[in-house]
């Protein structure tokens, strides 16, 4: 049986022309053997492939068709990014919720025609349409996995910010007894691991992971200069280097800071906000753009496409934490923090956007030293 499980994993890997890493194989294998699985692997390792392969793996393993995986994800931007990636690989993925206005897409999910369903914790917990979907005979038969991506959010957001995260464990009572849960994150401290396992009601989960050390990331702490000088320095280099400027993400905590940095950069760049200079201020010519939770779905899609496309013009994204999880652009060279992140988990997520092709310099700029929340962290380093 063990050999057959490994054969199935190998066959699915060949089908999608992907060479799985050891920990990816171990996670899939453990899940096939009826275990709840907790995956704690570094950013860029390919955690999403683990659950994206499960429908095909279970179809082949059980000799059935139409296996379904539900993935609970925190951000629409992340769902859209993953949907786009897996659709191109031949895996049918759809996200549902208030932001999904395509009735055909929703209908395809409700009728079991989608292998990989992305949904927010609020929708799976509070929307009767999707709770009833889980309870339907079709999903009782076809659902093979409930996945919680970015599982650290269960602890960091579950108490105050997004209460639905704190009650996701209740969903287990709606699942068939043979449906297991997989939780994935890049930022699991021991405390986070215990809290997530408890809140998701994981049964003696198999832990898959190793230390998230990435030797290609260089951390640097600098005193923060004022905003005008900060933007002038970036604008000066952008004017000089244009498309040779390294892809950069500037993370901020507040929307007001995001807007201030973006508009100050735009003012300093003048006609050089586009490439070539003096071109119309259209998405395909912009060198600098902004990405926040308040951005429309259409805007987010266009920004992601322009920034992640190797031939795109966008060099600098000013972003809130909405950009910090799961966005997979391989050639981000620099991550700058305008002020400290709210937590160590958030910091690891955001710096993890960079260097996915094994090249990086990650800069942390502090607005008002000392860093009250991370003094001890950097003292140890």
N, C-alpha and C positions, 0 to 999 in steps of 0.2 A: 504493500500500500504506500509505503514511504517512497519507494522507487517510482511508483506511478505518479505520485504527487510532484516529484521533481521533474519527471518527464513532461508533465502537463505545463509546469512553469517554463521549461525550456521551449516547448512548442509555442506557447503564447509569445514568448520573447522573440522567437524567430518570425512569427506572424507579423509583429510590429517592427521588426528589424531593430531591436533594442538589445544591448548587452547589459543585463542587470548586474548590479553590484552585490557583494555577498550579503550585506545587511538587508537589501531589498528582497532578495530571495528568502532569507531567514524569516522576515516579517510575513511574507505571503505564505510560506510553508507553515508557519505556526498558526496562522489564521485558518488555513485550510484544514488543520487538524483540530479545529473546534475551540481554540483559545481566544479570549480577549487579548488584544495586543496593544501595548503602549510603545510608540516609536519616538525615540528622542535622538534625532540625527541632525547634523549641522545644516545651515542654510546652503542651498545649492547642491545637496546630496541627491535629490530626486525623490523626496518622500511622496509626492503626489502620484508618481508612477505606481507606487505600491498599491494604492486603492483603485487607481484607474484600470489596472489589469485584472482586478478581482472578478468583474462580470464575465470576462472571457475565460478566466481560469475555472470558475465554477461551472460555466456552461460545458466546458470540455471535461472537467473532472466528474461531473454528475450526469453527463450525457443528456443535457437539457438545453433549452434555448430561452433567451430573454431574461437572464439573471440581472437583478437591479441592485445598485449600490446608492444609498443616500448619503451625501456628504454635507455636514453642517459646517458652514463657513462664515466668518465674521463680517466680511466686506463684499459689497457688490463688485468692486473693482477686482478683487481677487477671484471671485466667481467668473467674471467675464474673461479674465486672463487665462484661467485654467480651461474654461469652455473653448476658447479659441485654440489653445494649444492642442487639446485632445481631439477636437473636431478635425484638425489638420492631420492628426495621426490615425484617423479612421474610427475613433471612439465617440459614439453619439453622447454628447453631454449638453444639458440644458439647465439654466438656473431659473428658479421660480420665486415669486414674492411680489410685493407691491410694485417694484420697479420693472417687472416683466409685463410688458403690454401686448406681447404677441400671443393672442388667444390660441393659435395653433400649437405653439410651443407648450403652453400650459396643458392643452388637451392631450398632447403626445405624452406628457409626463403622467397624467391621470390614467391614461389607458395603457401604461406599461410599455410604451414604445421607446423609452429612453434608458440607456444602460447606466448612465451616471447622472444623478439628480443633485444639483446644488441648491441649498436652502439655508436661510438664516435661522438662528435659534428661536427668534421671535415667531417666525412663521410656522415652524414645526410644533412649537409649544402652544401657540395661541390662535392660529388660523384653523377654524373647523374644517375647511376644505382639505387641508393637508394632513390633519390628524385623522380624518375619516379615510383619506387615501391609504395611510399606513394600516388601518384596520380592515381595508377592503380585502375580499378573497384573493384578488389578483396579487396584491402586495404580500399577503400572507404566504402565497405560493412562491413568488419570484424574488422577494427581497432576500439578499444573502449577506448584507453587511450594513451596519450603521457606522459611519465614519465621522469623527470630530476632528477637523483640521484646525491648526493653530490652537491646540487644546489648552495652552497656557491661559487663554482668555477665560476659561472656566473659572480659574482662580482670580485672575487680575480684574475681571469685569463682572463676575457673578454676584458680588455682594451689593454693589451700588450703581454701577454704570449701566449694565445690561442684565437685569435680574433673570431673564430667561436662561442665561448661561448657568446660573446656580441651580436650576431645576431640571437640567437635561437628563439627569438620571431617571426621572419619572417616565421618560419615553420607553425605558426598558420594559415596563409592564405592558406596553402595547405591542411588543415584538413577539414573534414566535420564539419558542424556547431554543430553537437551533440557530438563531441569528445572533452573531457575536458583535462586539463593539471594538473598533480600532480608534485609538487616539494618537494624533501626530503633532509634534512640535519640535522646534529647534532650540527651545529655551526652557528646559525642565530642570530646575534645581530640585533637590531632594524634597523640599517643602512643597513645591509645585506638583511634583509627581504624586505625593501622597494625597494632596487636596483634590487633584483631578480624578484619581482613581476612586476616591470616596464619593465625589459628587456625581460621577458617571456610573456608579454602581458596578465597576469593573470587577469581575470574578477572577481572583488570583491571576492577574494579567502577565503575559510574557513580555518582558522588557527587552526591547531591541535598541541598542545605541552604543555610543562611545563618546569620549570627550570631544566637544566641538571646537577643537583647535584648528585654525586655518593659518598656516605659516605665511601665506601670501598677503595677509592683512597687516599693515603697519599702523599703529595707533599713535597719534600725536596730540598733545594737549597744549593749546595756546591761549593766552589772554585775549578776550574779545575786544576788537577795536569798535568804534562807533559804526552805526549802520551805513552812513554815507560813505565813509572811507572803505568799508568792507565791500560795498557794491561798486565803488569806483575801481578798486583793484581787479575785481572780476570782469567788469566791463572793459577795462584797458586790455586785459589779456584776450578777451573774446574778440575785440576789434582786431587785434594783431593776429590771432591764431585761427579765428573763424572755425571751420570744420575740423581743424587740428586740435581744438581745445578739448581736453579730456571730458568724457561724459561725467556729469556731476549732479548729485542730488543734495539739496540743502533742506534739512529737516528742521521744522519749527513746531512748537507746541500749540501756538494759537493762530487762528485764522488771520487775525489782525497783523501779526508779524509776517505771515506768508504774503499777504497783500502788500505790506509796506516794502518788503524786500523785492518782490516782483516789480512793483511800479517804480521803485528807485533804480533798479537795474534797467528797466525800459527807458527811463528818462536819461540815464547816463549813456545808454547805447545809441539813442536817437535812431537815425536811419539804419544803423548796424544791428538793430534788433532782428533783421532778416538777413538771410544769405541767398543770393547776393544782396549787398546793401541797396537801399532805396526800392526794393521790391515791395509789392503789396503785403500788408500784414495779414497773411493767410497762413493756416496751419502748416502747409507744406514748405514754407520759407522761414518759419520762426527758429531762432537760436535759443530762446528762453521761453519757458512756459510755466504754468502753475497747475497744481493738482491738489485738490482738497475734497473732503467728504461732501461739500456743498456743490461740487461740480456736477453737471448733468451726466447721465450715462453716456450720451453721445460725445461730450467733451472728454470724459475719461478715456473712452475708446480711442479717440483721435490722438490724445496725448501719448497713451501707451504705445500705439502703433508707430507714431513718429519717433518716439524715444528709443524703442526697442529695435526698430528697423536699422540694420547696419548702414543703410544708405540714407537714413533720415537726417534732417538738419538740426534737430533739437540737441543742444549741448548741455543745457542746465535746466533742471526741474526744481522749482521751489515747492515744497510739499509739506503737508501735515502728516500725521501718523497713518492716514488713509493709504499712503504709498508704502508703508513699512512692512507689510506682510505679503509674502508669496509672489510679488511681482518679479518676473524672471527675465531680466535684461542682462545678457551675459557680459557686456563690455562696459559696465559702469566702473569708472576709475577712482572717483573721489566721492566720499560721503562727508558732508559737513553738518554739524549740529549747531544751530543757533540757540545756545542755551542747553542745559542738561535735559535729557529725556526723563520721563516720569518714573522709570524703573529700569533695572538691569535687563529684564526680559525684553523690554521695548528697545533698549539700546542694541542688544544682540540682533534682534530682528532687523533693525534699520541699517546697521553696518553690514548685515548679511546680504543686503542688496548688491553689494559691490564685489568685484573680483571673482565672478563665477567662471571666468576663463583663466583663473589662476594668476591674475595680475591686479594689483591694487595699491593705492595709498589712501587710507581713511583718516581724515582730519576731524578732530573734535575741538570746536572752538567754544569757549565758555564765556557767557555774557557778562556775568558779574562774579568773579572769583571771590572767595573760595567756592568750590562745589559742595554745597552742604550735604547732598544726598549720596555723593560718590567719593568723598574725601578718602575714606578707608580703602575703597576699591583701588584707587590709583596709587595710594601709599604702598599697598601690597605689590603692585606691579613695578 
